[in-house]
Amino acid sequence: TIASDENGPVEKAQVWLAIFSSACLFFAATRLRVGRTVLTVCACMVGYAAARECDTWFETVLFDDAYKYLAGIPLIGIAMNAVYRGRKELFHETMTLARTPTITLFAFAGIYICGVCQVMERPDFWAAVSGEGAIKTRAAIEEFAELFGYLVIAFSGVESVAMALAACESPVTVEQPTQQLAAPALCTK
């Protein structure tokens, strides 16, 4: 169907969800002291995924594999810089954020997109299905499966913004274990 075509509305929705998610994760990274490195790396990964979904557009307008150079290299640079600058706190940040819905949703969606959706794109997975209608159905299933993954990543981005805003407005202290990330001391106002 047209909805599941390359650069169709479903793929455009994937791109916009990925861009939105990346922006949310970058915003949260700027507001939180704890988790800045991890959130920046996550934002870079989602930003690269958005560029990867636009590969046909980049290749049509610019040149082959343009997304790798125009989006990939700057995002890798940002991620490497964040890891270098936060290397001393990286383990602590990772363990702290691992208990949050943001990273749980992000990890689930990442495994889903990189695992399940990649398996769906393999031709041998669909070997028993043939015909013109089957090809369109297969394409629709693949694109909508990816859309679901990007929607979960968008929920992760929204959760990261909520977590960052709560950290700047909450009067709780760091000692309260259930609200560890929601302490004003963890906010960069």
C-alpha positions in Angstrom: 0.0 0.0 0.0 1.0 3.6 -0.4 1.1 4.0 3.4 3.9 1.5 3.8 6.0 2.7 0.7 9.5 3.9 1.1 9.2 7.6 2.1 5.4 7.0 2.6 3.4 8.5 5.5 4.3 5.6 7.9 8.0 6.1 7.3 7.6 9.9 7.7 5.8 9.3 11.0 8.8 7.1 12.1 11.2 9.9 11.2 9.2 12.6 13.1 8.8 10.3 16.1 12.5 9.7 16.1 13.3 13.4 15.8 10.9 14.3 18.5 12.3 11.6 20.8 15.9 12.7 20.2 14.9 16.3 21.0 13.2 15.2 24.2 16.2 13.2 25.3 18.6 16.1 24.5 16.4 18.4 26.5 16.4 16.1 29.5 20.2 15.7 29.2 20.5 19.5 29.5 18.3 19.7 32.6 19.6 16.8 34.6 23.0 16.5 36.3 22.7 12.7 36.8 22.1 10.9 33.6 23.4 13.6 31.2 25.9 11.3 29.5 23.5 8.4 29.1 20.6 10.6 27.8 22.9 12.3 25.4 24.1 9.0 23.9 20.5 7.8 23.7 19.5 11.0 21.9 22.4 10.6 19.4 21.3 7.0 18.7 17.7 8.0 18.0 18.9 11.0 15.9 21.0 8.6 13.8 18.0 6.3 13.5 15.9 9.3 12.2 18.6 10.0 9.6 18.8 6.4 8.6 15.1 6.3 8.0 15.6 9.3 5.6 18.4 7.5 3.7 16.5 7.6 0.4 15.8 11.3 0.7 19.5 12.0 1.5 20.6 9.9 -1.4 18.2 11.5 -3.8 19.0 15.1 -2.8 22.7 14.8 -2.0 24.7 11.6 -2.6 24.9 7.9 -1.6 25.1 7.3 2.1 24.9 11.0 2.8 23.1 10.4 6.1 26.2 8.6 7.4 28.4 11.6 6.9 26.0 14.5 7.5 24.2 13.1 10.5 26.2 10.1 11.6 29.6 11.8 12.1 28.4 14.8 14.0 26.2 12.6 16.3 29.1 10.2 16.9 31.2 13.2 17.8 28.6 14.5 20.2 28.2 11.1 21.8 31.9 10.5 22.1 32.4 14.0 23.6 29.6 13.3 26.2 31.1 9.9 27.1 34.6 11.4 27.4 33.3 14.3 29.6 31.1 12.0 31.8 33.4 9.0 31.9 34.0 9.2 35.7 30.2 9.3 36.4 29.1 7.0 33.6 28.7 3.8 35.6 26.8 5.6 38.4 24.6 7.4 35.9 23.8 4.2 34.0 22.9 2.3 37.2 20.8 5.3 38.4 18.9 5.7 35.1 18.5 1.9 34.6 15.8 2.0 37.3 13.7 4.7 35.5 10.9 4.2 33.0 12.8 6.3 30.5 15.6 3.8 30.0 13.3 0.8 30.4 11.2 2.0 27.5 14.2 3.0 25.5 15.9 -0.4 26.0 12.6 -2.3 25.1 12.1 -0.2 22.0 15.8 -0.5 21.0 15.7 -4.3 21.3 12.4 -4.5 19.5 13.6 -2.3 16.6 17.0 -3.8 16.3 15.9 -7.4 16.9 12.3 -8.1 15.9 12.0 -5.5 13.1 15.4 -6.5 11.5 14.2 -10.2 11.5 11.0 -9.1 9.7 13.1 -7.4 6.9 14.9 -10.7 6.1 13.7 -12.3 2.8 14.0 -15.8 4.2 11.6 -14.8 7.0 8.9 -14.3 4.3 10.0 -17.1 2.0 6.7 -18.9 2.3 4.7 -15.8 1.3 4.7 -14.9 -2.4 2.7 -12.8 -4.8 2.1 -9.1 -5.3 -0.4 -8.8 -2.4 1.9 -10.6 -0.1 4.7 -8.2 -0.8 2.6 -5.2 0.0 1.3 -6.8 3.1 4.9 -7.7 4.2 6.0 -4.1 3.6 3.0 -2.8 5.6 3.7 -5.2 8.5 7.4 -4.2 8.6 6.8 -0.5 8.5 4.0 -0.6 11.1 6.2 -2.7 13.4 8.9 -0.1 13.2 6.4 2.6 13.8 5.4 0.9 17.0 9.1 0.8 18.1 9.5 4.5 17.4 6.3 5.3 19.3 7.7 3.5 22.3 10.9 5.5 21.9 8.8 8.7 21.8 7.2 7.6 25.1 10.7 7.2 26.5 11.5 10.7 25.3 8.4 12.2 26.9 9.2 10.3 30.1 12.7 11.7 30.1 11.3 15.3 29.8 8.8 14.6 32.7 11.7 13.2 34.8 13.8 16.3 34.1 11.1 18.7 34.8 10.1 16.9 38.0 13.8 17.0 39.1 13.8 20.7 38.9 10.4 21.3 40.6 10.3 18.6 43.3 11.1 19.4 47.0 12.2 15.9 47.8 15.7 15.0 48.8 18.2 12.7 47.3 17.9 10.4 50.3 14.4 9.3 49.3 15.2 6.2 47.2 11.9 6.2 45.2 12.5 9.8 44.2 16.3 9.7 43.7 16.2 11.5 40.3 13.6 14.0 41.4 15.8 16.0 43.7 16.4 19.7 43.0 20.1 19.1 43.6 20.1 17.0 40.4 18.7 19.8 38.3 20.7 22.3 36.2 18.5 25.4 36.4 
